[in-house]
Amino acid sequence: MAGSENVFSIIQMGAQAGTAYAPGTAVAATILLPVESPVTFDLDRASQYPKQDRGRNARNSAGQGYHGVRASGCTLPMQASFEYLMDFLEMHACGGVVPTGSFVWAYPFEATTPTAVPRTIEGGNTDASQTQMRLTSCLIDSLTMGFPDIVAPGAFPWTLSATVLGFDREISALTTSGAGTDEIQGIAIVADSGTFTLAFNGATTAPLSYAITKADMQTALRALLTINGANCTVGGTDGGPWTVTFVGSLAKQNVPMIVANATGLVGTPHSVTVTQPTPGVPATAVAARDGMEIMQGHLTSLYEGTTGTAFAALAELAGHFKSYTQTTTRSWAQRAYGGATDVPVRYGMKEMAGGTFEAKIGISATSKSDFHDIWNAASPAPLGERRWRIKCVGTGAKSMIIDARVGIMAVPDDDVDGERVFKVTGEFVDDDALNAPLQWTIANSIASL
């Protein structure tokens, strides 16, 4: 998409009401997403001036022509965890899932009318003065997840990359769970006449009268480059004492203390005292989920068998995974119609949902007969279809299971750290027991989204 100019290191998410067909309106974020790298919020206005990036300009702004229907999006890169995968599957596979038993979440990759639940995704930076934005009514069009070649020594976490489609990109501050506090500093003076100066973060005012009004003190402080305009207000009493409240770009943070110089004052005694009655407190960000545990490739096993074998009865393969990657695609289309808005109003699907996989598997008598020989047969079963159960275990009762019906397309040899392996590639095929090509089942300690 065009217009990629907003790169954010803080990503937050909240679940909107409704479905793909009626996505509802933007909502406040409820969780922090621990993304692996900065995220760019894109915007494509389908403009006749695609090189001019003017943000959300007025419709038919004079001299600017039209900007057309809007669409937004981003790519979310994360390590896959037992506690967060559900949020991605709600936008991609199946929405509104309620956990059963000890927090077991089951997400079929729907073959029927989509129930995916859109999200509002917020983006910002650690520097609060940077522009913050949100994407509205977001669904995941393509989800790639898996783990790399397992060799020793090393760590091989599951990662995921989600291609997000949204209806609009809007200027909006990050949701905070705590409002924060603006810092207030107090200034008190004792003198009969003369002048004094105030310095903030290295910049110093001109000499100020000992009886200066609060309005004139505010003007003097705002003139400092380190305060830079209306980022403080001065209250109190003309002639002192005064209070300085830091606002604007200096709001809700612990700012440097004002430094007073009283050498120009006259009086016995004479002094200027600066205090901090109210320290600045940053607004607290929405929190990440507790107990996050990353899924690990070396703790992932493959169970497989014929299409007539129940998933729970599949046999564990003797030659385990060396690597695994799958990509599922929904083929979402952002539907736009004539009306009163320049943003899409619902989602549709351009074609059937589907998915592909690639697995590197150790060679054994079982993997040879169940993968290579079936694929290589003169008259194989349709596509060399098998049932697979991919199971990743975590601590305690945590697990992630992918049940899938796979159509094997090729089984060439490959190499992992000097070991010859099969590289099994194929696609997911609809399975009657799942009423879908595949299903994710996640067990964790999360009671609700």
Helices and strands as residue ranges (DSSP letters): E 6-8, E 10-15, E 31-33, E 39-44, E 71-79, H 85-92, E 104-108, E 119-124, E 133-147, E 159-166, E 168-171, E 176-178, E 184-190, E 193-200, E 203-204, E 208-209, H 214-222, E 232-236, E 242-246, G 248-250, E 259-261, E 265-266, E 271-278, E 284-285, G 297-299, E 300-305, G 311-313, E 315-316, E 321-329, E 332-335, E 346-349, E 354-362, H 365-367, I 368-373, H 374-376, G 382-384, E 385-393, E 399-410, E 413-416, E 419-428, E 438-443
